[in-house]
């Protein structure tokens, strides 16, 4: 009988922003308690509940792993990773008792509950474990053949950019595909192929293991969970974004300067993103709502603050494919620097409908937290009272 090869082979194979948020929260809020919950937002081809035993086996393996010396050495070489955090990671192990895996009818329920600095890292591994187990039931040969055909079509599109009139700023895109990938092997093939074939445009990956292996730039700063956590950290709710941004500035002192804008909507973010923050952060990341409208609001804000938008970067990362990224690039690239984080359309474009799965922060320090998305279907909070209060505080319309 052929032994089962575990899906997670390195703890470094996760998104960079899990490390950057982890370090900031370990240094400034080490006692926070949190709960994260897995959700599938779309219809799967077969019940995810059928994966329960395999998921449990893979999570048991995950909790047996530790960071290897060469992985710690790589992290130490990133100038924004501090020595005490690297020391912490040398002894860190995921604890299985913080995770529960249950079923509810056809649904798979996975929760991580415990000290935030011990459970926040589970998210990405859980997501790509579920994904790979799910897609193993499909015809692998046919999927990979289709994936390779589509990847070559993407490369042809990218090479076609050279024939277009030059913009003031170059087109640059990154791989953000680890969480919803078809498989680890396919994800690696995509990253290696892009790095080899279109290095002019392909500028990095959020996957820290692949960044180390292929000498790429690791990409990422913060996610929604970081800002949402501050809804429970004892500051006035109206001020949680400013508190989160201030802590980030103090932690990184100019590094990792891309701020996420859509935790309570772009308008509420810009009301907090005053001249002080606009000078300290290099740019903004879009993850919900109309991207052109969002970008125009960002540029108008920089103009109002009398900041040169050519020194700032707008990063787009909401469900992108290359044609959408090209369209946004053509619209904005003569006025500001741009960047494009493409996830599922790179790592899981194989002719099978991808799973829309997430594992989100639901509560922190015993209090509900929420994101008020500018896109329908992305708001996630089970406490309707808190959600209504948050909308009232930030004058955010109901979805």
Buried (B, 14 or more C-beta within 10 A) or exposed (E): EEEEEBBBEBBBBBBBBBBBBBBBBBBEBEEBBBBBBBBBEEEBEEEBBBBBEBBBBBBEBBBEBEBEEEBBEBBBEBEBBBEEBBEBBEEBEBBEEBBEBEBEEEBBBBBBBBBBBBBBBBBBBBBBBBBBBBBEEBEBEEBBEBBBEBBEEBBEBBEEBEEEEEBEBBBBBBBBBBBBBBBBEBBBBBBBBBBEBBEEBBBBBBBBBBBBBBEBEBBBBBBBBBBBBBBBBEBEBEEBBBBBBBBBBEBBEEBBBBBBBBBBBBEBBBBBBEEEBBEBBBBBBBBBBBBBEBBBBBBEBBEEBEBEBEEBBBBBBBBBBBEBBBEBBBBBBEBBBBBBBBBBBBBBBBBBEBBBBBBBBBBBBEEBBBBBBBBEEBBBBEBEEBBEBBBEBBEBEEE
